[in-house]
Amino acid sequence: MATNRSRRLRKKLCVDEFQELGFELTLNYKDGMAPADLEAFLEAFLRQAIEGNGLGYVGGEDYGFVCLGKRGSVSEEQRGQVEAWLKGRSELADFTVSPLMDVWYPENPINKPA
């Protein structure tokens, strides 16, 4: 694809200065967790860690992608808030939070701020 794109096209494609960032999340629960406890954890996770920080979550109970709840990028601060919330939870055996990455083109490097 051409690299000399109009501002309108760059915005539509979410590239260059319109790049949007998010992160991957993998959750591993403690053995023997009751289904009701898992459901309560997921509801609290979505309400407090995701919606409480203005984020959106796409995925399932053990793996997903976190992005901004509207157009734009997740900040390092928001990523850190989700990670801190997860660290305080006893339901998890462990979890992985990826570095920020391009939401639309994960193979692309993150643009440096101008």
C-alpha positions in Angstrom: 0.0 0.0 0.0 1.2 3.5 -0.7 3.0 5.3 2.1 2.0 8.8 0.9 -1.5 8.8 2.4 -3.9 11.7 3.0 -4.6 12.7 6.6 -8.2 11.4 6.2 -7.0 8.0 5.0 -4.4 7.7 7.8 -7.2 8.4 10.3 -9.5 5.8 8.6 -6.8 3.2 8.6 -5.6 4.1 12.2 -2.0 4.5 11.2 0.8 7.0 11.8 -0.4 9.7 14.1 -3.8 7.9 14.5 -2.3 4.6 15.7 -4.3 3.1 18.6 -2.6 1.1 21.4 -3.9 -1.7 23.6 -2.5 -4.8 25.4 -3.1 -8.5 25.6 -4.1 -10.2 28.8 -3.8 -13.9 29.9 -5.4 -15.0 33.1 -4.7 -18.3 34.9 -7.0 -19.2 37.8 -6.3 -21.2 40.9 -7.3 -24.9 40.7 -10.7 -25.9 41.9 -12.3 -22.5 41.5 -16.1 -22.7 41.6 -18.0 -21.4 38.6 -19.9 -18.9 40.7 -16.5 -17.5 42.0 -15.2 -17.2 38.5 -18.3 -15.4 37.4 -18.0 -13.0 40.4 -14.4 -12.4 39.6 -15.1 -11.6 35.9 -17.9 -9.2 36.8 -15.7 -7.4 39.3 -12.8 -7.3 36.7 -15.0 -5.8 34.0 -16.7 -3.3 36.3 -13.7 -2.1 38.3 -10.5 -2.7 36.3 -11.9 -2.3 32.8 -14.9 0.1 32.8 -13.6 1.9 35.8 -10.6 3.0 33.8 -12.5 3.8 30.6 -11.3 0.7 28.8 -12.9 -2.0 26.8 -12.3 -5.8 26.9 -12.6 -8.3 24.0 -12.1 -11.9 24.8 -13.0 -14.7 27.1 -12.4 -15.7 30.7 -8.7 -16.6 30.2 -7.4 -14.5 27.4 -8.4 -11.2 25.9 -7.4 -7.8 24.5 -7.8 -4.5 26.3 -8.3 -1.3 24.4 -9.7 2.1 25.0 -13.5 2.2 25.4 -13.7 4.9 22.6 -11.4 5.9 19.8 -7.8 6.3 21.0 -5.0 4.6 22.8 -4.6 3.0 26.2 -2.0 4.8 28.3 0.8 3.2 30.3 -0.9 4.5 33.4 -4.2 2.7 32.5 -2.2 -0.5 31.7 -0.5 -0.2 35.1 -3.9 0.2 36.9 -5.2 -3.0 35.4 -2.1 -4.8 36.3 -2.2 -3.5 39.9 -5.8 -4.5 40.2 -5.0 -8.1 39.0 -2.1 -8.3 41.5 -4.5 -7.7 44.3 -6.7 -10.7 43.4 -6.5 -14.0 45.2 -8.5 -15.9 42.5 -5.5 -15.8 40.1 -2.6 -18.3 40.1 -0.9 -15.9 37.7 -1.5 -13.6 34.8 0.4 -11.9 32.0 -0.1 -8.4 30.8 1.7 -7.6 27.5 3.4 -4.4 26.6 1.3 -1.8 24.7 0.9 -2.8 21.1 -0.9 -1.6 17.9 -4.6 -2.6 18.2 -5.2 -2.8 14.4 -1.8 -3.9 13.2 -0.1 -5.9 16.0 3.0 -6.6 13.9 3.7 -2.9 13.5 6.0 -1.1 16.0 4.6 1.6 18.2 5.1 5.1 16.9 7.3 7.5 18.9 5.3 10.6 20.1 6.1 13.7 18.1 
